[in-house]
Amino acid sequence: MHVLTLIADRQVTPLTGALVGRVREAIGGSAAIDVLSPGEAVDLTVQAAPDLAAVRAALDGAAVDAIAQPAEGRRKRLLIADMDSTIITGESLDELADFAGLKERIAAITARAMNGELDFKAALRERVAMLKGLPVAALEQTWRRVCVTPGATALVATMRAHGAVTALVSGGFTFFTGRVAALVGFELHRSNVLLDDGAVLTGAVAEPILDRHAKVATLRELAARDGLGLEAALAVGDGANDLDMLREAGLGVAFHAKPIVAAAARARVDHADLRALLFAQGYRVREFVGG
């Protein structure tokens, strides 16, 4: 059996019975319908994997995400999440660069690196070098700008309440991942160390740099530690450095992702918030924990 989960952006397009019915007809007309959240999320259960092209045609541009997967093993026991533009809404390095008057220049490099156009390690070193001499106080000022993505707290709290391990794994910096992990509720975090001399940034990052290979290595390590197969893992991210972990996890979700990532991922969320990842696992809204 396979499940097609439809999740609407509640602020844009309520999930109506007519819209669900149109998708149901597009995948054969016999799918069982299970409402996970009225007007927001439903499961359609079918015998064979649904044709996602037909589903998207039936949605006809509506702000609704569609995730198809086998019904067995939907609830995951391990969450590996990217931080920037995933668990938080912006790019922490770009915001830090704003205090050096370099946001536009550094953000352009970030965008190219996240779309797979530049080597991640080289791009990170280049951007950090541009911040040499920036007072460390700018880190705290940047932290005040951080906004958690809607649904992130519920995602982590609900999965933890059902026994899952949750890890924040980022190409960003420990100053931010430690605070985001504590705020959102992740059990552990891994990222890069931004170097300073106690007063200003040195323009360097500690080696080795946590890149796409380290992200997927963390996925494998945590799964093996807890005796889990990779099919029991959920990975979510938006950039090219997330692609390897998205491909290896049982459910890898490109979240409001860069074009190269959205095109390559097996599952994607383009419209809804991070609550979508709970609906994709079959959680009903009444089972959600946290905000």
matplotlib code that plots the C-alpha trace (Angstrom):
import matplotlib.pyplot as plt

x = [0.0, 1.0, -0.1, -0.4, -0.5, -1.9, -0.9, -2.2, -0.7, -3.4, -2.9, -3.3, -5.4, -7.7, -7.8, -11.4, -13.4, -13.6, -9.8, -9.2, -11.8, -10.1, -6.8, -8.5, -10.0, -6.5, -5.0, -7.8, -10.9, -10.8, -8.4, -9.5, -9.5, -8.3, -8.5, -5.5, -6.4, -9.6, -8.9, -5.2, -4.0, -5.4, -4.1, -5.2, -4.4, -3.9, -2.6, 0.3, 2.5, 0.5, 1.6, 2.8, 2.7, -1.1, -1.5, 0.2, -1.9, -5.1, -3.9, -3.6, -1.3, -3.0, -0.7, -0.8, 2.1, 1.9, 4.1, 3.8, 5.5, 4.9, 2.4, 4.6, 7.2, 5.9, 6.7, 10.4, 12.6, 15.4, 15.2, 18.2, 17.5, 19.4, 19.3, 19.5, 16.4, 14.9, 14.6, 15.1, 13.8, 17.0, 20.7, 22.6, 25.9, 24.2, 22.6, 26.0, 27.5, 25.0, 26.9, 30.0, 28.1, 28.6, 25.2, 24.5, 28.0, 28.0, 24.4, 25.1, 27.9, 25.6, 22.9, 25.3, 26.7, 23.3, 22.3, 25.3, 27.2, 30.2, 32.2, 30.7, 34.0, 35.7, 32.6, 32.4, 36.1, 35.7, 32.7, 34.2, 37.4, 35.4, 34.3, 37.8, 37.9, 34.1, 33.5, 32.2, 29.3, 27.8, 27.1, 24.7, 23.1, 22.6, 21.0, 18.4, 17.3, 16.8, 13.3, 12.2, 10.3, 6.6, 6.0, 9.7, 8.9, 5.9, 7.9, 10.7, 8.6, 6.1, 8.8, 10.6, 7.4, 7.1, 10.6, 12.5, 16.1, 16.4, 19.6, 20.4, 23.2, 24.3, 27.0, 26.5, 28.1, 28.0, 27.1, 23.8, 23.1, 23.6, 21.0, 18.6, 18.8, 18.0, 15.2, 13.5, 14.3, 16.8, 18.8, 22.1, 23.6, 26.7, 28.1, 31.2, 33.2, 33.7, 37.1, 37.7, 40.5, 38.1, 37.3, 37.0, 36.5, 39.8, 38.4, 38.8, 36.6, 37.9, 38.8, 37.5, 34.5, 31.1, 29.9, 27.4, 29.6, 29.6, 25.9, 25.2, 27.9, 26.0, 22.8, 24.5, 26.3, 23.1, 21.1, 23.8, 24.2, 20.5, 20.3, 18.1, 18.0, 18.2, 14.6, 13.7, 15.2, 13.6, 16.0, 15.0, 17.0, 17.0, 20.5, 22.8, 24.8, 21.7, 21.2, 23.2, 21.3, 18.0, 18.7, 19.8, 17.1, 13.9, 12.0, 14.1, 12.2, 13.4, 11.9, 11.2, 14.4, 16.8, 15.9, 18.6, 17.5, 13.7, 14.3, 16.4, 14.5, 12.0, 9.7, 9.3, 7.4, 7.0, 4.0, 3.3, 5.3, 7.2, 4.0, 3.9, 6.6, 4.4, 1.4, 3.7, 4.3, 0.6, 0.3, -3.1, -3.1, -4.5, -1.3, 1.0, 3.1, 4.2, 3.6]
y = [0.0, 3.6, 6.9, 10.2, 13.0, 16.4, 19.4, 22.9, 26.2, 27.2, 30.9, 30.6, 27.6, 25.6, 21.9, 21.6, 18.5, 19.4, 19.7, 16.4, 14.7, 16.0, 14.5, 11.2, 10.9, 11.6, 8.6, 6.1, 7.2, 4.5, 5.9, 5.8, 9.3, 10.0, 13.6, 14.4, 18.1, 19.6, 22.0, 21.3, 17.7, 14.4, 10.9, 9.1, 5.4, 3.4, 0.1, 1.3, 4.4, 7.3, 9.3, 12.6, 14.3, 13.5, 14.7, 18.0, 18.5, 17.9, 20.4, 22.9, 25.3, 25.3, 25.9, 22.3, 19.9, 16.2, 13.6, 9.9, 7.0, 3.4, 3.2, 0.9, 2.5, 6.1, 7.2, 7.9, 7.3, 9.7, 13.3, 15.0, 18.7, 21.5, 24.8, 27.8, 28.4, 25.2, 25.2, 29.0, 31.3, 33.0, 32.4, 33.2, 33.9, 36.4, 38.2, 38.3, 39.8, 42.6, 44.0, 44.3, 45.9, 42.9, 41.2, 41.5, 40.2, 37.3, 36.4, 36.1, 33.6, 31.7, 31.4, 30.0, 27.5, 26.3, 25.8, 23.6, 26.1, 26.5, 24.1, 24.4, 24.4, 26.9, 29.2, 29.0, 29.9, 32.8, 34.2, 33.9, 35.5, 38.6, 39.0, 39.2, 41.9, 42.0, 42.4, 39.2, 41.3, 41.1, 37.4, 38.3, 41.0, 38.5, 36.0, 38.6, 38.5, 34.7, 33.6, 29.9, 28.5, 27.9, 24.2, 23.5, 23.3, 21.0, 18.8, 18.3, 18.0, 15.6, 13.3, 13.3, 12.5, 9.4, 8.3, 9.7, 11.1, 14.6, 16.2, 19.6, 19.3, 22.5, 24.0, 27.1, 27.8, 26.4, 29.8, 29.6, 25.9, 25.5, 28.2, 27.0, 23.5, 24.6, 26.9, 24.3, 21.2, 19.2, 16.7, 17.4, 19.7, 19.7, 22.5, 24.5, 26.6, 30.3, 31.4, 34.6, 36.1, 37.1, 40.5, 40.1, 37.3, 36.0, 35.4, 31.6, 28.6, 25.6, 22.5, 20.1, 21.9, 20.2, 19.7, 17.5, 14.4, 15.1, 15.5, 12.2, 10.6, 11.9, 10.4, 7.0, 7.3, 8.1, 5.4, 2.8, 4.0, 3.3, 0.1, 1.8, 1.3, 4.4, 3.9, 4.9, 8.3, 11.6, 14.3, 17.8, 20.6, 23.2, 23.4, 21.4, 20.3, 18.5, 16.4, 13.3, 13.0, 13.6, 10.8, 8.3, 8.9, 6.8, 10.1, 13.0, 16.2, 19.3, 22.2, 25.4, 24.3, 25.7, 24.5, 21.8, 20.3, 20.5, 18.8, 15.9, 15.2, 12.4, 14.5, 18.3, 20.9, 24.1, 25.7, 24.4, 24.9, 22.3, 20.7, 19.1, 16.7, 15.4, 15.0, 13.1, 10.6, 10.2, 12.2, 13.8, 17.4, 16.4, 14.4, 17.4, 18.5, 22.1, 25.1]
z = [0.0, -0.7, 0.9, -0.8, 1.7, 0.6, 2.8, 2.2, 3.1, 5.5, 4.8, 1.1, -0.1, 2.3, 1.4, 0.1, -0.5, -4.2, -4.5, -2.7, -4.9, -8.0, -6.9, -5.9, -9.4, -10.9, -9.1, -9.9, -8.0, -5.3, -2.7, 0.9, 2.4, 5.9, 7.2, 9.4, 9.9, 8.5, 5.7, 6.0, 5.5, 4.2, 3.4, 0.3, 0.5, -2.7, -3.8, -6.1, -6.0, -7.4, -10.4, -9.0, -12.4, -12.5, -8.9, -9.7, -12.8, -10.7, -8.1, -11.0, -9.2, -5.8, -2.8, -1.8, -1.3, -2.2, -0.7, -1.8, 0.0, 1.1, 3.9, 6.0, 8.2, 7.8, 11.3, 11.6, 14.6, 13.6, 12.4, 10.8, 10.0, 8.3, 10.1, 7.8, 5.7, 7.1, 10.9, 10.9, 8.2, 7.1, 6.5, 9.7, 7.9, 5.5, 8.5, 10.3, 7.1, 7.3, 10.3, 8.2, 5.3, 3.2, 3.2, -0.5, -1.6, 0.8, 0.2, -3.5, -2.8, -0.3, -3.0, -5.5, -3.0, -1.9, -5.5, -6.1, -8.3, -5.9, -3.8, -0.3, 1.7, -0.6, -0.5, 3.3, 3.7, 1.2, 3.0, 6.5, 5.3, 4.3, 7.9, 9.4, 12.1, 12.7, 16.4, 18.1, 19.5, 16.0, 16.7, 19.5, 17.4, 14.6, 17.1, 17.9, 14.2, 14.1, 13.5, 13.9, 11.0, 11.8, 12.7, 13.7, 17.4, 16.9, 14.5, 17.0, 20.1, 18.5, 17.2, 20.5, 22.3, 20.2, 20.8, 17.9, 18.1, 16.8, 15.4, 14.0, 11.5, 9.8, 7.6, 9.8, 13.1, 16.6, 18.1, 16.3, 16.2, 20.0, 20.6, 18.0, 19.2, 22.8, 21.6, 19.3, 21.4, 19.4, 21.4, 19.7, 17.1, 14.9, 12.8, 12.1, 14.6, 13.7, 15.1, 17.0, 19.2, 21.9, 20.4, 16.7, 14.1, 12.7, 9.3, 9.6, 10.4, 12.3, 10.2, 9.2, 7.8, 8.2, 4.6, 2.7, 3.4, 7.1, 7.1, 5.5, 7.8, 10.8, 9.5, 9.1, 12.5, 14.5, 12.7, 13.4, 17.0, 17.7, 15.6, 13.0, 9.2, 7.2, 6.1, 9.7, 9.2, 8.1, 6.7, 5.7, 4.1, 1.4, -0.1, -2.3, 0.8, 2.0, -1.1, 0.0, 3.4, 1.6, -0.8, 1.9, 4.5, 4.3, 3.9, 2.5, 2.2, 0.2, 2.2, 0.2, -1.5, -4.1, -7.6, -7.9, -4.6, -5.3, -8.7, -7.2, -4.0, -3.8, -1.6, -1.4, 0.6, -1.4, 0.3, 3.8, 6.9, 8.9, 10.2, 6.8, 7.9, 10.7, 8.4, 6.0, 8.9, 9.4, 12.6, 13.2, 14.3, 17.7, 18.3, 17.8, 20.8, 21.2, 19.0]

ax = plt.figure().add_subplot(projection="3d")
ax.plot(x, y, z, "-o")
ax.set_aspect("equal")
plt.show()
